[in-house]
C-alpha cells in the first residue's frame, strides 16, 4: 500500500477532495458469448479491506465510485442492469444508512459529447432536466462531465470562457431549494402540453402556438412580493449558440474573465409568467406557500 500512502500525502498537501474508483469486476467472469459482458456477483472483500486500511490511516476520501461506465453498452466492460443493481445494494451495505448515491460523470452524449450540441444552449434542456430528476430522487450531488476538456465541458478549454451549461448550473446552485418543475413541450403550429411535478394550486392555460409565440403559465396563488425571474435564452434565438443571454443580456465574461452579475428582473406577483419558446426560466417566489412542497 506504499503507493496509496504516497498519494494520500499528496492529497493532504494539495487539499484535494478525492473520489476513488473501485474495481467492480473482482469475482466476475467474462461471458463466453458476449465479448464485453461480465457475469456473476461482485466480491466486496477487497474493497472492504482497502477502505478499512484507508480509515485506519486517517485518510480523508470524499466518496467512492462503483466501477466506471459499466451500465448500458459499457466502455470496455459491462454488467447487466439487474446484476448491477444487486451489486450496488451490496456496495451500499459497506457504508451503512448514512450513505447516499451520487450522479457521476453525466453527459448528454458520451465520448467527448457532440461538437455542435454539447457546448451550446441546446444541451441546457437536457442538463437542467437531469438536475431536476436527480433532485426528485433525493440525490445530493450531480457530477457533470466535465468541468474542462471535451465538447461537453462547462468551460471552454481554449478561451476559458463558460459554456451555456455553466450558467444554468450556477443558477441552479444559487436558487433551487424547494423546487417545482414545469416542462412545456411545443411543436410548431400545435398546442403545447405541460407536465407538473407539483399539481397543487397550479393550472396552465393552453394556447395554439407557433414556435415564435409566448407560452403563458398561470399560477392560482396571489403573491405580495415581487416575483424574481431569470430568463435564459440563446443569443439571436439560435439554440446552437454558445452564448447564453440572461434577461436579454449576453453573459460574456469581462476582460479579466469575471462572471457578470446574474440579477433577476422583478415582476408583479399577480401577473402571469410568460415563457418564450426555446428558453429556460428560473422563477423565485419568496412568499409562495404550497403544503405539497413542505
Secondary structure, 3 states (H helix, E strand, C coil): CHHHHHHHHHHHHHCCCCEEEECCCCCCEECCCCCCEEECCCCCHHHHHHHHHHHHCCCCCCEEEECCCCCCCCCCCECCHHHHHHHHHHHHHCCCCCCCCCEEEECCCCCCCCCCCCCCCCHHHHHHHHHHHHHHCCCCCEEECCCECCCCCCECCCCCCECHHHHHHHHHHHHCCCCCCEEEECCCCEECEEEECCCCCECCCCCEECCCCEEEECECCCCCCCEEEEEEEEHHHCCCCCCEEECCEECCCCCCCCCCCCCCEEECCCCCEEEECCEEEEEECCCCCCHHHC
